[in-house]
Amino acid sequence: MIRTIILALALAPTQLAAQAFPTKTVRIISPYPTGAGPDTVARLLAEKMAKSWGQQVLVEARPGGNGFIAIEAVKRGAPDGHEIVMVDSGHVAVNPSLFKRLPYDVDKDFAPAALIYRTDFLIAVAANGPYATVGQMLDAAKKQPGRISYGTPFVGSPSHLGSALLELRTGTQMVHVPFKETSQMTAAVANGDVGWTLTTLATAGPLVRAGKVKFIGVAAKSRLAAAPDVPTVQESGGPADYEVNAWVAWLVPKATPAGTVAAINREVNRVLGEADVRERMGTFGFTPLPSSPQALGDLIRADTSKYADLVRRTGATID
């Protein structure tokens, strides 16, 4: 009886924290510019969660600096669950191998809260350009080493590493052109300033609909439900089993109570299960991934190991 009372008292702070959460405005700090696909999803979730929680849930866009600005803001925040940072696999699984010095340590500074979605990448070229298939593009690259260029958002992004992997898999040599913003990158493709880019439906969709850019292959095992007419890279003449994707998740400061983390996770999973949310995310080519904090932690560790090998193979690094 006494042991039961002691155990109940020990668990009480965590249980009370979970029951009380949230007690004030929740802020989701996003490293993506306003209007970008991840930012739009964050605002969709925030609206749903605010109604359920009875508290404001705001999304603050703090882009730039490879995500460092947003990540450091939450790293310094109170560990009570009211500040959440939105990150992708590049921020937490690639950057540790890419940068010699990082202003954050994923394991020491953060706790995994919720996995949001996965997005598959597609190869995009100018609509009026010379390439109708991935095979044609690769043939041209083999005939003219160092002449064809590809654009990426920044060094070490999933787009960059995935493009470098395509070079490795096909024995081609192309020129990497990093941009500061995805809008600049896709505009450069549309204008013919760079030959191609590895991007997402959310990023290049507006220019595709405007008839300025076209997709010639999706880097996945099967075609996307949101773009069924786009063949896989293999179907389009590229290498077999070539896959490039990224995932987006929410992290909280490390010392956040487990009960609070669980409350955030349950609410995110609930919202991701709603039909209108899944439909809206599907228009961007995003696959909702309701999961547990533990599973997200396992994914971070597994992908950190995977990308460490890819960074080593590509030779990508940032001082």
Summary of the structure (lengths in Angstrom):
residues: 319
radius of gyration: 21.0
end to end distance: 59.2
largest distance: 80.0
contacts: 1079
relative contact order: 0.19
helix: 47%
strand: 21%
